[in-house]
Amino acid sequence: MTTFTEINDRRWYVLITVGIGTFLSSLNTSITNTVLPVIQRSIHLTLSQSEWIVLIYLLVLTLFLLPVGRLSDMFGHRLIFLSGFALFICSALLCGLSGNYLLLLWGRALLAVAGSMILSVGPALISTTFPPQQRGRVLGLQAIMTYIGLSLGPVLGGWLTQWWGWPIIFFLTIPFGLAGLGLGIWSIPKVVPTQRKQFDLKGFFFFIIGMTACTLLLNLNVIKGNRPFIITLLLVCFIISTWGFVHVERKEQEPMLDLRLFRIRNIGLGTLGAALNYLCFFLTLFLLPFYFDHVLHFSAFAIGSYMTITPMVMTVFAPIAGTLSDRMGPRLLTTLGMLFNTVGLLLFALMVKIPSSEVAHIVLILGLIFAGLGTGTFAAPNNSAILGAAPRAKQGVASGTLATFRYIGMMAGITIGGSLFDSLLGCLSNKGLGASSAFHEAFLLVMLVGALFGFMGIACTFAMVNVNKEKLEP
């Protein structure tokens, strides 16, 4: 039996272990996005097919974040967290060895299950290991690991891919996974749950069906045959599952998602704002490497170098924004973050219309900086607004809800960046535009659509309040 003194002595190693898991997840996301054009060419994929290499990860991760968090409360945080590391190692090996598209998708899906086990349990391990007076500081240190992963991923992935091919990006994560697993086995205390909570199996079932149907409806270009029948079936599944999920969650004693939380102003608007912010950010993150590759003809290393600018800006400004939000409240900073993201998208749209390559290059770099300022300024104050508004007994549920909406926004950004762009590209090509002109026009239109979502996000954040005095009825 682990004593309190041993837990106290090893708590910083627990933080390092959780940090490795956070780093792995963000590194995996950024490094895959950066080398996606290389994977596309290597295994002969269309843009829509390559979109699913990213989208399948985000979809499965979103589906499992909440239920895995509930399972960790039932069976213990240590078991679920360490199992996540073990599964991550095996999945990364499968992705690296995959020689075809289908096997790669299976590997990415398993990576997402592993990621959900690590990401959903990590903050809970920190909260139960560290005293309340240190919790904010260590959660901030964990967040820095996210941005380090996002910063290193593009340049490291680009350089390694240029020399050894795209499978190396998955093999690269295996040593980190082994380090996290070994350190976690030694440092994380064995804590037996005092009581077994009931798992919301009905809510989980409706959530999976509804989210999957919604994602497929937003990516209709993957449906090749019997389109009217399949689209109708997906619509029926989405409507029925959404109704079923809301009905079950309202009556469930221990729901997977407490819908009453959305009555609180900062939680309802904050989670919607988070989805819109990450929609804008991931639209950029997904589509820009293809612009660099197809239009500017950059090497994989050059693409990675440029894509590093945005997370580096996030790394610098995220802790500053978090500190300022404690003093002046989250409303102004979250609104500024959405504004910066929207300006970044407008700059990318403007870039394709500038005839001078030197000026266009400057606008490109400014766009990357504003994209980093957007999410870097937005994230910490928005998290603070949501968790500060949630009742103490609902902190875990609020955190899981925020994470779910964040990944819903990421999926929406990938969908708009991929499916809408692909559809526009096809329409413009059919109208007689050349390949280069069609690519430019489709890129411009998608960035403008992204900016419209950015303006919606500005409206959400502006409607939030700095001090939330609302209470959730018991």
C-alpha positions as a Markdown table, in Angstrom:
| # | Residue | x | y | z |
|---|---|---|---|---|
| 1 | Met | 0.0 | 0.0 | 0.0 |
| 2 | Thr | 1.4 | 3.4 | -1.0 |
| 3 | Thr | 1.7 | 5.8 | 1.9 |
| 4 | Phe | 1.0 | 9.5 | 1.7 |
| 5 | Thr | 4.7 | 10.3 | 2.2 |
| 6 | Glu | 5.6 | 8.2 | -0.9 |
| 7 | Ile | 2.8 | 9.9 | -2.9 |
| 8 | Asn | 4.2 | 13.3 | -1.8 |
| 9 | Asp | 7.7 | 12.3 | -2.8 |
| 10 | Arg | 6.7 | 11.1 | -6.2 |
| 11 | Arg | 4.1 | 13.7 | -7.2 |
| 12 | Trp | 6.5 | 15.6 | -9.5 |
| 13 | Tyr | 7.2 | 12.4 | -11.3 |
| 14 | Val | 3.4 | 12.0 | -11.7 |
| 15 | Leu | 3.4 | 15.5 | -13.3 |
| 16 | Ile | 6.2 | 14.5 | -15.6 |
| 17 | Thr | 4.3 | 11.4 | -16.6 |
| 18 | Val | 1.1 | 13.3 | -17.3 |
| 19 | Gly | 3.2 | 15.9 | -19.2 |
| 20 | Ile | 4.7 | 13.2 | -21.4 |
| 21 | Gly | 1.2 | 12.0 | -22.3 |
| 22 | Thr | 0.0 | 15.6 | -23.1 |
| 23 | Phe | 3.2 | 16.1 | -25.2 |
| 24 | Leu | 2.6 | 12.9 | -27.1 |
| 25 | Ser | -1.0 | 13.8 | -28.0 |
| 26 | Ser | -0.2 | 17.3 | -29.3 |
| 27 | Leu | 3.0 | 16.0 | -31.0 |
| 28 | Asn | 1.0 | 13.3 | -32.8 |
| 29 | Thr | -1.6 | 15.9 | -34.0 |
| 30 | Ser | 0.7 | 18.5 | -35.3 |
| 31 | Ile | 3.3 | 16.2 | -36.8 |
| 32 | Thr | 0.6 | 14.3 | -38.8 |
| 33 | Asn | -1.1 | 17.4 | -40.1 |
| 34 | Thr | 2.3 | 18.7 | -41.3 |
| 35 | Val | 3.3 | 15.6 | -43.3 |
| 36 | Leu | -0.2 | 14.9 | -44.6 |
| 37 | Pro | 0.6 | 16.0 | -48.2 |
| 38 | Val | 3.6 | 13.5 | -48.2 |
| 39 | Ile | 1.3 | 10.7 | -47.0 |
| 40 | Gln | -1.2 | 11.7 | -49.6 |
| 41 | Arg | 1.3 | 11.3 | -52.4 |
| 42 | Ser | 3.0 | 8.2 | -51.0 |
| 43 | Ile | -0.1 | 6.0 | -50.8 |
| 44 | His | -1.9 | 7.8 | -53.7 |
| 45 | Leu | -4.9 | 9.4 | -51.8 |
| 46 | Thr | -7.3 | 12.1 | -52.8 |
| 47 | Leu | -7.7 | 15.2 | -50.6 |
| 48 | Ser | -10.9 | 13.8 | -49.1 |
| 49 | Gln | -9.2 | 10.5 | -48.2 |
| 50 | Ser | -6.2 | 12.2 | -46.6 |
| 51 | Glu | -8.7 | 14.3 | -44.6 |
| 52 | Trp | -9.9 | 11.2 | -42.8 |
| 53 | Ile | -6.4 | 10.4 | -41.5 |
| 54 | Val | -6.8 | 13.4 | -39.3 |
| 55 | Leu | -10.6 | 13.3 | -38.9 |
| 56 | Ile | -10.7 | 9.7 | -37.7 |
| 57 | Tyr | -8.4 | 10.5 | -34.8 |
| 58 | Leu | -10.5 | 13.5 | -33.7 |
| 59 | Leu | -13.8 | 11.7 | -34.1 |
| 60 | Val | -12.8 | 8.7 | -32.0 |
| 61 | Leu | -11.1 | 10.9 | -29.5 |
| 62 | Thr | -14.3 | 13.0 | -29.1 |
| 63 | Leu | -16.4 | 9.9 | -28.8 |
| 64 | Phe | -14.3 | 8.4 | -26.0 |
| 65 | Leu | -13.2 | 11.3 | -23.8 |
| 66 | Leu | -16.3 | 11.5 | -21.6 |
| 67 | Pro | -17.0 | 7.7 | -21.3 |
| 68 | Val | -13.3 | 7.0 | -20.5 |
| 69 | Gly | -13.3 | 9.6 | -17.8 |
| 70 | Arg | -16.3 | 7.9 | -16.3 |
| 71 | Leu | -14.6 | 4.5 | -16.5 |
| 72 | Ser | -11.6 | 5.9 | -14.7 |
| 73 | Asp | -13.8 | 6.9 | -11.8 |
| 74 | Met | -15.2 | 3.4 | -11.7 |
| 75 | Phe | -12.0 | 1.3 | -12.1 |
| 76 | Gly | -9.2 | 3.7 | -11.0 |
| 77 | His | -7.2 | 6.4 | -12.7 |
| 78 | Arg | -4.0 | 4.5 | -12.7 |
| 79 | Leu | -5.2 | 1.5 | -14.6 |
| 80 | Ile | -6.9 | 3.5 | -17.4 |
| 81 | Phe | -4.0 | 6.0 | -17.7 |
| 82 | Leu | -1.3 | 3.3 | -18.0 |
| 83 | Ser | -3.4 | 1.2 | -20.3 |
| 84 | Gly | -3.6 | 4.3 | -22.5 |
| 85 | Phe | 0.2 | 4.5 | -22.8 |
| 86 | Ala | 0.5 | 0.8 | -23.6 |
| 87 | Leu | -2.2 | 1.1 | -26.3 |
| 88 | Phe | -0.5 | 4.2 | -27.7 |
| 89 | Ile | 2.8 | 2.4 | -28.2 |
| 90 | Cys | 1.1 | -0.5 | -30.0 |
| 91 | Ser | -1.0 | 1.8 | -32.2 |
| 92 | Ala | 2.0 | 4.0 | -33.2 |
| 93 | Leu | 3.8 | 0.8 | -34.3 |
| 94 | Leu | 0.8 | -0.3 | -36.3 |
| 95 | Cys | 0.6 | 3.2 | -38.1 |
| 96 | Gly | 4.3 | 3.1 | -38.9 |
| 97 | Leu | 4.2 | -0.4 | -40.3 |
| 98 | Ser | 0.9 | 0.2 | -42.3 |
| 99 | Gly | 1.4 | 0.0 | -46.0 |
| 100 | Asn | -2.1 | 0.9 | -47.0 |
| 101 | Tyr | -4.8 | 3.4 | -46.3 |
| 102 | Leu | -7.2 | 1.1 | -44.4 |
| 103 | Leu | -4.6 | -0.1 | -42.0 |
| 104 | Leu | -3.4 | 3.4 | -41.4 |
| 105 | Leu | -7.0 | 4.5 | -40.5 |
| 106 | Trp | -7.3 | 1.6 | -38.0 |
| 107 | Gly | -4.0 | 2.6 | -36.4 |
| 108 | Arg | -5.1 | 6.2 | -36.1 |
| 109 | Ala | -8.4 | 5.2 | -34.6 |
| 110 | Leu | -6.6 | 3.1 | -31.9 |
| 111 | Leu | -4.2 | 6.0 | -31.3 |
| 112 | Ala | -7.3 | 8.1 | -30.6 |
| 113 | Val | -8.7 | 5.6 | -28.1 |
| 114 | Ala | -5.3 | 5.6 | -26.4 |
| 115 | Gly | -5.2 | 9.4 | -26.5 |
| 116 | Ser | -8.6 | 9.7 | -24.8 |
| 117 | Met | -7.4 | 7.4 | -22.0 |
| 118 | Ile | -4.4 | 9.7 | -21.4 |
| 119 | Leu | -6.0 | 13.1 | -21.9 |
| 120 | Ser | -9.2 | 12.5 | -19.9 |
| 121 | Val | -7.4 | 11.0 | -16.9 |
| 122 | Gly | -4.3 | 13.2 | -16.8 |
| 123 | Pro | -5.8 | 16.3 | -15.2 |
| 124 | Ala | -7.6 | 14.1 | -12.6 |
| 125 | Leu | -4.3 | 12.5 | -11.6 |
| 126 | Ile | -2.8 | 15.9 | -11.1 |
| 127 | Ser | -5.8 | 17.1 | -9.1 |
| 128 | Thr | -5.7 | 14.1 | -6.7 |
| 129 | Thr | -1.9 | 14.2 | -6.4 |
| 130 | Phe | -1.2 | 17.8 | -5.7 |
| 131 | Pro | -2.7 | 20.0 | -3.0 |
| 132 | Pro | -5.2 | 22.8 | -4.0 |
| 133 | Gln | -2.7 | 25.6 | -3.6 |
| 134 | Gln | -0.4 | 24.1 | -6.2 |
| 135 | Arg | -3.0 | 22.9 | -8.7 |
| 136 | Gly | -3.2 | 26.0 | -10.9 |
| 137 | Arg | 0.6 | 26.1 | -11.3 |
| 138 | Val | 1.0 | 22.4 | -12.2 |
| 139 | Leu | -1.9 | 22.5 | -14.6 |
| 140 | Gly | -0.2 | 25.5 | -16.3 |
| 141 | Leu | 3.0 | 23.5 | -16.6 |
| 142 | Gln | 1.0 | 20.6 | -18.2 |
| 143 | Ala | -0.4 | 23.1 | -20.7 |
| 144 | Ile | 3.1 | 24.2 | -21.7 |
| 145 | Met | 3.8 | 20.6 | -22.7 |
| 146 | Thr | 0.9 | 20.8 | -25.1 |
| 147 | Tyr | 2.4 | 23.8 | -26.8 |
| 148 | Ile | 5.9 | 22.3 | -26.9 |
| 149 | Gly | 4.4 | 19.3 | -28.7 |
| 150 | Leu | 2.6 | 21.5 | -31.2 |
| 151 | Ser | 5.8 | 23.6 | -31.7 |
| 152 | Leu | 8.2 | 20.6 | -32.2 |
| 153 | Gly | 5.8 | 18.5 | -34.3 |
| 154 | Pro | 5.9 | 20.5 | -37.6 |
| 155 | Val | 9.7 | 21.1 | -37.8 |
| 156 | Leu | 10.7 | 17.7 | -36.4 |
| 157 | Gly | 8.2 | 15.9 | -38.6 |
| 158 | Gly | 9.1 | 17.8 | -41.7 |
| 159 | Trp | 12.8 | 17.2 | -41.2 |
| 160 | Leu | 12.6 | 13.5 | -40.4 |
| 161 | Thr | 10.1 | 12.8 | -43.2 |
| 162 | Gln | 12.3 | 14.5 | -45.7 |
| 163 | Trp | 15.1 | 12.0 | -44.8 |
| 164 | Trp | 13.4 | 8.8 | -43.8 |
| 165 | Gly | 9.8 | 9.0 | -45.1 |
| 166 | Trp | 6.5 | 9.5 | -43.3 |
| 167 | Pro | 6.4 | 6.3 | -41.2 |
| 168 | Ile | 9.2 | 7.7 | -39.0 |
| 169 | Ile | 6.7 | 10.2 | -37.5 |
| 170 | Phe | 4.9 | 7.3 | -35.7 |
| 171 | Phe | 8.0 | 5.4 | -34.7 |
| 172 | Leu | 9.3 | 8.7 | -33.2 |
| 173 | Thr | 6.5 | 8.6 | -30.5 |
| 174 | Ile | 7.2 | 5.1 | -29.3 |
| 175 | Pro | 10.3 | 5.9 | -27.1 |
| 176 | Phe | 8.3 | 8.7 | -25.4 |
| 177 | Gly | 5.4 | 6.3 | -24.8 |
| 178 | Leu | 7.7 | 3.7 | -23.3 |
| 179 | Ala | 9.2 | 6.4 | -21.0 |
| 180 | Gly | 5.8 | 7.5 | -19.9 |
| 181 | Leu | 4.6 | 4.0 | -19.2 |
| 182 | Gly | 7.7 | 3.1 | -17.2 |
| 183 | Leu | 7.7 | 6.3 | -15.2 |
| 184 | Gly | 3.9 | 5.9 | -14.6 |
| 185 | Ile | 4.2 | 2.4 | -13.3 |
| 186 | Trp | 6.7 | 3.5 | -10.7 |
| 187 | Ser | 5.3 | 6.9 | -9.7 |
| 188 | Ile | 1.5 | 6.8 | -9.9 |
| 189 | Pro | 0.0 | 5.6 | -6.6 |
| 190 | Lys | -2.5 | 2.7 | -6.5 |
| 191 | Val | -5.8 | 4.2 | -5.3 |
| 192 | Val | -8.8 | 2.0 | -5.1 |
| 193 | Pro | -12.1 | 3.8 | -5.9 |
| 194 | Thr | -14.2 | 4.2 | -2.8 |
| 195 | Gln | -17.5 | 3.6 | -4.7 |
| 196 | Arg | -18.4 | 2.3 | -8.1 |
| 197 | Lys | -20.5 | 4.8 | -10.1 |
| 198 | Gln | -23.0 | 3.6 | -12.7 |
| 199 | Phe | -21.9 | 3.9 | -16.3 |
| 200 | Asp | -24.3 | 5.7 | -18.6 |
| 201 | Leu | -24.4 | 3.0 | -21.3 |
| 202 | Lys | -27.5 | 4.4 | -23.0 |
| 203 | Gly | -26.1 | 7.9 | -23.2 |
| 204 | Phe | -22.8 | 6.6 | -24.6 |
| 205 | Phe | -24.7 | 4.6 | -27.3 |
| 206 | Phe | -26.7 | 7.5 | -28.5 |
| 207 | Phe | -23.7 | 9.8 | -28.4 |
| 208 | Ile | -21.6 | 7.5 | -30.6 |
| 209 | Ile | -24.4 | 7.0 | -33.1 |
| 210 | Gly | -25.2 | 10.7 | -33.3 |
| 211 | Met | -21.7 | 12.0 | -33.5 |
| 212 | Thr | -20.7 | 9.5 | -36.2 |
| 213 | Ala | -23.8 | 10.2 | -38.3 |
| 214 | Cys | -23.1 | 14.0 | -38.0 |
| 215 | Thr | -19.5 | 13.6 | -39.1 |
| 216 | Leu | -20.4 | 11.5 | -42.1 |
| 217 | Leu | -23.2 | 14.0 | -43.1 |
| 218 | Leu | -20.5 | 16.7 | -43.1 |
| 219 | Asn | -18.3 | 14.6 | -45.3 |
| 220 | Leu | -20.7 | 13.4 | -48.0 |
| 221 | Asn | -18.0 | 13.1 | -50.6 |
| 222 | Val | -16.9 | 9.8 | -49.0 |
| 223 | Ile | -20.2 | 8.3 | -50.0 |
| 224 | Lys | -20.0 | 7.0 | -53.5 |
| 225 | Gly | -23.0 | 4.7 | -54.1 |
| 226 | Asn | -26.7 | 4.8 | -53.1 |
| 227 | Arg | -26.2 | 8.4 | -51.9 |
| 228 | Pro | -29.9 | 9.3 | -51.5 |
| 229 | Phe | -30.6 | 6.2 | -49.3 |
| 230 | Ile | -27.4 | 6.5 | -47.2 |
| 231 | Ile | -27.9 | 10.3 | -46.7 |
| 232 | Thr | -31.5 | 9.7 | -45.6 |
| 233 | Leu | -30.4 | 6.9 | -43.3 |
| 234 | Leu | -27.7 | 9.1 | -41.7 |
| 235 | Leu | -30.2 | 12.0 | -41.2 |
| 236 | Val | -32.7 | 9.6 | -39.5 |
| 237 | Cys | -29.9 | 8.2 | -37.3 |
| 238 | Phe | -28.7 | 11.7 | -36.3 |
| 239 | Ile | -32.2 | 13.0 | -35.4 |
| 240 | Ile | -33.2 | 9.9 | -33.4 |
| 241 | Ser | -29.9 | 9.6 | -31.6 |
| 242 | Thr | -29.9 | 13.3 | -30.7 |
| 243 | Trp | -33.4 | 13.0 | -29.3 |
| 244 | Gly | -32.5 | 9.8 | -27.5 |
| 245 | Phe | -29.4 | 11.3 | -26.0 |
| 246 | Val | -31.1 | 14.4 | -24.7 |
| 247 | His | -34.0 | 12.3 | -23.3 |
| 248 | Val | -31.7 | 9.8 | -21.5 |
| 249 | Glu | -29.3 | 12.5 | -20.1 |
| 250 | Arg | -32.2 | 14.5 | -18.6 |
| 251 | Lys | -33.5 | 11.4 | -16.7 |
| 252 | Glu | -30.1 | 9.7 | -15.8 |
| 253 | Gln | -29.0 | 10.0 | -12.2 |
| 254 | Glu | -25.3 | 10.1 | -13.2 |
| 255 | Pro | -25.4 | 11.3 | -16.8 |
| 256 | Met | -22.3 | 11.2 | -19.1 |
| 257 | Leu | -23.0 | 14.8 | -20.0 |
| 258 | Asp | -25.0 | 17.0 | -17.5 |
| 259 | Leu | -27.1 | 19.1 | -19.8 |
| 260 | Arg | -28.1 | 21.4 | -16.9 |
| 261 | Leu | -24.6 | 22.9 | -17.0 |
| 262 | Phe | -25.5 | 24.7 | -20.3 |
| 263 | Arg | -28.0 | 26.8 | -18.4 |
| 264 | Ile | -25.0 | 28.6 | -16.9 |
| 265 | Arg | -24.1 | 31.5 | -19.2 |
| 266 | Asn | -20.3 | 31.2 | -19.2 |
| 267 | Ile | -20.5 | 27.4 | -19.7 |
| 268 | Gly | -23.0 | 27.5 | -22.5 |
| 269 | Leu | -21.3 | 30.4 | -24.4 |
| 270 | Gly | -17.8 | 29.3 | -23.4 |
| 271 | Thr | -18.1 | 25.8 | -24.7 |
| 272 | Leu | -19.6 | 27.1 | -28.0 |
| 273 | Gly | -16.9 | 29.7 | -28.2 |
| 274 | Ala | -14.2 | 26.9 | -27.7 |
| 275 | Ala | -15.7 | 24.9 | -30.5 |
| 276 | Leu | -15.7 | 27.9 | -32.8 |
| 277 | Asn | -12.1 | 28.9 | -31.9 |
| 278 | Tyr | -10.7 | 25.5 | -32.5 |
| 279 | Leu | -12.7 | 25.2 | -35.8 |
| 280 | Cys | -10.9 | 28.3 | -37.0 |
| 281 | Phe | -7.5 | 27.1 | -35.8 |
| 282 | Phe | -7.8 | 23.6 | -37.2 |
| 283 | Leu | -9.1 | 24.8 | -40.5 |
| 284 | Thr | -5.9 | 26.7 | -40.9 |
| 285 | Leu | -3.8 | 23.8 | -39.4 |
| 286 | Phe | -5.2 | 21.3 | -42.0 |
| 287 | Leu | -5.3 | 23.4 | -45.2 |
| 288 | Leu | -2.1 | 25.4 | -45.0 |
| 289 | Pro | 0.3 | 22.5 | -45.5 |
| 290 | Phe | -1.5 | 21.7 | -48.8 |
| 291 | Tyr | -1.1 | 25.4 | -49.9 |
| 292 | Phe | 2.6 | 25.2 | -49.0 |
| 293 | Asp | 3.0 | 21.9 | -50.9 |
| 294 | His | 0.8 | 22.5 | -54.0 |
| 295 | Val | 1.2 | 26.2 | -54.6 |
| 296 | Leu | 4.5 | 27.3 | -53.0 |
| 297 | His | 6.1 | 23.9 | -53.6 |
| 298 | Phe | 7.9 | 23.9 | -50.2 |
| 299 | Ser | 9.8 | 20.9 | -49.0 |
| 300 | Ala | 8.5 | 18.9 | -46.0 |
| 301 | Phe | 11.1 | 20.6 | -43.8 |
| 302 | Ala | 10.1 | 24.1 | -45.0 |
| 303 | Ile | 6.5 | 23.3 | -44.4 |
| 304 | Gly | 7.3 | 22.2 | -40.8 |
| 305 | Ser | 9.4 | 25.3 | -40.2 |
| 306 | Tyr | 6.6 | 27.6 | -41.2 |
| 307 | Met | 3.9 | 25.7 | -39.3 |
| 308 | Thr | 6.0 | 26.0 | -36.1 |
| 309 | Ile | 5.4 | 29.8 | -36.0 |
| 310 | Thr | 1.9 | 29.5 | -34.8 |
| 311 | Pro | 2.4 | 27.1 | -31.8 |
| 312 | Met | 5.5 | 29.1 | -30.8 |
| 313 | Val | 3.4 | 32.2 | -30.5 |
| 314 | Met | 0.8 | 30.2 | -28.5 |
| 315 | Thr | 3.6 | 29.0 | -26.2 |
| 316 | Val | 4.6 | 32.6 | -25.4 |
| 317 | Phe | 1.2 | 34.2 | -25.1 |
| 318 | Ala | -0.9 | 31.4 | -23.4 |
| 319 | Pro | 0.6 | 31.8 | -19.9 |
| 320 | Ile | 0.5 | 35.6 | -20.2 |
| 321 | Ala | -3.2 | 35.5 | -21.1 |
| 322 | Gly | -3.9 | 33.1 | -18.3 |
| 323 | Thr | -2.3 | 35.4 | -15.8 |
| 324 | Leu | -4.1 | 38.5 | -17.1 |
| 325 | Ser | -7.4 | 36.8 | -17.0 |
| 326 | Asp | -7.0 | 36.3 | -13.2 |
| 327 | Arg | -6.7 | 40.1 | -12.9 |
| 328 | Met | -9.1 | 41.5 | -15.4 |
| 329 | Gly | -11.5 | 38.6 | -16.1 |
| 330 | Pro | -11.8 | 36.4 | -19.1 |
| 331 | Arg | -14.3 | 38.3 | -21.3 |
| 332 | Leu | -12.0 | 40.8 | -23.0 |
| 333 | Leu | -9.2 | 38.2 | -23.6 |
| 334 | Thr | -11.5 | 35.5 | -25.0 |
| 335 | Thr | -13.0 | 38.1 | -27.4 |
| 336 | Leu | -9.5 | 39.3 | -28.4 |
| 337 | Gly | -8.5 | 35.7 | -29.0 |
| 338 | Met | -11.5 | 35.1 | -31.4 |
| 339 | Leu | -10.7 | 38.4 | -33.1 |
| 340 | Phe | -7.1 | 37.5 | -33.7 |
| 341 | Asn | -8.1 | 34.1 | -35.1 |
| 342 | Thr | -10.6 | 35.8 | -37.5 |
| 343 | Val | -8.0 | 38.4 | -38.6 |
| 344 | Gly | -5.6 | 35.5 | -39.3 |
| 345 | Leu | -8.1 | 33.8 | -41.6 |
| 346 | Leu | -8.8 | 37.1 | -43.4 |
| 347 | Leu | -5.1 | 37.6 | -43.9 |
| 348 | Phe | -4.8 | 34.1 | -45.5 |
| 349 | Ala | -7.7 | 35.0 | -47.8 |
| 350 | Leu | -6.0 | 38.3 | -48.7 |
| 351 | Met | -2.7 | 36.5 | -49.4 |
| 352 | Val | -3.9 | 34.7 | -52.5 |
| 353 | Lys | -5.0 | 38.0 | -54.2 |
| 354 | Ile | -1.7 | 39.8 | -53.7 |
| 355 | Pro | 0.4 | 39.8 | -56.9 |
| 356 | Ser | 3.7 | 40.5 | -55.2 |
| 357 | Ser | 5.2 | 37.3 | -53.8 |
| 358 | Glu | 7.3 | 39.2 | -51.3 |
| 359 | Val | 4.2 | 41.0 | -49.9 |
| 360 | Ala | 2.2 | 37.8 | -49.9 |
| 361 | His | 5.0 | 36.1 | -48.0 |
| 362 | Ile | 4.8 | 38.8 | -45.3 |
| 363 | Val | 1.0 | 38.5 | -45.1 |
| 364 | Leu | 1.4 | 34.7 | -44.8 |
| 365 | Ile | 3.7 | 35.1 | -41.8 |
| 366 | Leu | 1.4 | 37.7 | -40.2 |
| 367 | Gly | -1.5 | 35.2 | -40.6 |
| 368 | Leu | 0.5 | 32.5 | -38.9 |
| 369 | Ile | 1.3 | 34.9 | -36.0 |
| 370 | Phe | -2.4 | 36.0 | -35.6 |
| 371 | Ala | -3.5 | 32.3 | -35.7 |
| 372 | Gly | -1.1 | 31.7 | -32.7 |
| 373 | Leu | -2.3 | 34.8 | -30.9 |
| 374 | Gly | -5.9 | 33.8 | -31.4 |
| 375 | Thr | -5.8 | 30.4 | -29.7 |
| 376 | Gly | -3.0 | 31.4 | -27.3 |
| 377 | Thr | -5.0 | 34.4 | -26.0 |
| 378 | Phe | -8.3 | 32.5 | -26.0 |
| 379 | Ala | -7.7 | 29.1 | -24.4 |
| 380 | Ala | -6.6 | 29.8 | -20.8 |
| 381 | Pro | -9.1 | 32.6 | -20.1 |
| 382 | Asn | -11.9 | 30.6 | -21.6 |
| 383 | Asn | -11.1 | 27.5 | -19.6 |
| 384 | Ser | -11.0 | 29.7 | -16.5 |
| 385 | Ala | -14.4 | 31.2 | -17.3 |
| 386 | Ile | -16.0 | 27.8 | -17.8 |
| 387 | Leu | -14.4 | 26.0 | -14.8 |
| 388 | Gly | -14.9 | 29.1 | -12.6 |
| 389 | Ala | -18.7 | 29.1 | -13.4 |
| 390 | Ala | -19.1 | 25.4 | -12.8 |
| 391 | Pro | -20.2 | 24.2 | -9.3 |
| 392 | Arg | -17.5 | 22.6 | -7.3 |
| 393 | Ala | -19.1 | 19.1 | -7.5 |
| 394 | Lys | -19.4 | 19.4 | -11.3 |
| 395 | Gln | -15.8 | 20.4 | -12.0 |
| 396 | Gly | -14.9 | 17.1 | -13.6 |
| 397 | Val | -18.0 | 17.0 | -15.8 |
| 398 | Ala | -17.4 | 20.6 | -16.9 |
| 399 | Ser | -13.8 | 19.8 | -17.8 |
| 400 | Gly | -14.8 | 16.8 | -19.8 |
| 401 | Thr | -17.6 | 18.8 | -21.6 |
| 402 | Leu | -15.1 | 21.5 | -22.5 |
| 403 | Ala | -12.7 | 18.9 | -23.9 |
| 404 | Thr | -15.5 | 17.3 | -25.9 |
| 405 | Phe | -16.6 | 20.6 | -27.5 |
| 406 | Arg | -12.9 | 21.5 | -28.2 |
| 407 | Tyr | -12.6 | 18.4 | -30.3 |
| 408 | Ile | -15.9 | 18.9 | -32.0 |
| 409 | Gly | -14.5 | 22.2 | -33.1 |
| 410 | Met | -11.4 | 20.5 | -34.4 |
| 411 | Met | -13.4 | 18.0 | -36.4 |
| 412 | Ala | -15.6 | 20.8 | -37.8 |
| 413 | Gly | -12.4 | 22.7 | -38.9 |
| 414 | Ile | -11.0 | 19.6 | -40.6 |
| 415 | Thr | -14.3 | 19.0 | -42.3 |
| 416 | Ile | -14.5 | 22.6 | -43.7 |
| 417 | Gly | -10.9 | 22.6 | -44.5 |
| 418 | Gly | -11.1 | 19.3 | -46.4 |
| 419 | Ser | -14.6 | 18.6 | -47.7 |
| 420 | Leu | -15.7 | 22.1 | -48.5 |
| 421 | Phe | -12.4 | 22.9 | -50.2 |
| 422 | Asp | -12.5 | 19.7 | -52.2 |
| 423 | Ser | -16.1 | 20.4 | -53.4 |
| 424 | Leu | -15.3 | 24.0 | -54.3 |
| 425 | Leu | -12.2 | 22.9 | -56.1 |
| 426 | Gly | -14.2 | 20.4 | -58.2 |
| 427 | Cys | -16.9 | 23.0 | -59.0 |
| 428 | Leu | -14.4 | 25.7 | -60.0 |
| 429 | Ser | -12.4 | 23.2 | -62.2 |
| 430 | Asn | -15.6 | 22.2 | -64.0 |
| 431 | Lys | -16.2 | 25.9 | -64.8 |
| 432 | Gly | -13.0 | 26.0 | -66.8 |
| 433 | Leu | -10.6 | 27.4 | -64.3 |
| 434 | Gly | -7.0 | 26.1 | -64.5 |
| 435 | Ala | -5.7 | 23.9 | -61.6 |
| 436 | Ser | -3.7 | 26.7 | -60.0 |
| 437 | Ser | -6.5 | 29.3 | -60.3 |
| 438 | Ala | -9.1 | 26.9 | -59.0 |
| 439 | Phe | -6.9 | 26.0 | -56.0 |
| 440 | His | -6.4 | 29.7 | -55.2 |
| 441 | Glu | -10.1 | 30.6 | -55.4 |
| 442 | Ala | -11.2 | 27.5 | -53.4 |
| 443 | Phe | -8.6 | 28.4 | -50.7 |
| 444 | Leu | -9.9 | 32.0 | -50.6 |
| 445 | Leu | -13.5 | 31.0 | -50.2 |
| 446 | Val | -12.8 | 28.5 | -47.5 |
| 447 | Met | -10.8 | 31.0 | -45.5 |
| 448 | Leu | -13.7 | 33.5 | -45.8 |
| 449 | Val | -16.2 | 30.8 | -44.5 |
| 450 | Gly | -13.8 | 30.2 | -41.6 |
| 451 | Ala | -13.8 | 34.0 | -40.9 |
| 452 | Leu | -17.6 | 34.0 | -40.7 |
| 453 | Phe | -17.4 | 31.3 | -37.9 |
| 454 | Gly | -14.8 | 33.5 | -36.3 |
| 455 | Phe | -17.3 | 36.4 | -36.1 |
| 456 | Met | -19.8 | 34.1 | -34.6 |
| 457 | Gly | -17.2 | 33.2 | -31.9 |
| 458 | Ile | -16.6 | 36.9 | -31.2 |
| 459 | Ala | -20.4 | 37.3 | -30.5 |
| 460 | Cys | -20.3 | 34.3 | -28.1 |
| 461 | Thr | -17.3 | 35.5 | -26.1 |
| 462 | Phe | -18.6 | 39.1 | -26.0 |
| 463 | Ala | -21.8 | 37.9 | -24.4 |
| 464 | Met | -19.9 | 36.1 | -21.6 |
| 465 | Val | -19.6 | 37.7 | -18.1 |
| 466 | Asn | -16.4 | 38.2 | -16.0 |
| 467 | Val | -18.0 | 37.1 | -12.7 |
| 468 | Asn | -20.5 | 34.3 | -12.9 |
| 469 | Lys | -22.9 | 34.3 | -10.0 |
| 470 | Glu | -25.3 | 31.7 | -11.4 |
| 471 | Lys | -25.9 | 28.5 | -9.6 |
| 472 | Leu | -26.8 | 25.1 | -10.8 |
| 473 | Glu | -29.9 | 23.8 | -9.1 |
| 474 | Pro | -29.3 | 20.6 | -7.3 |
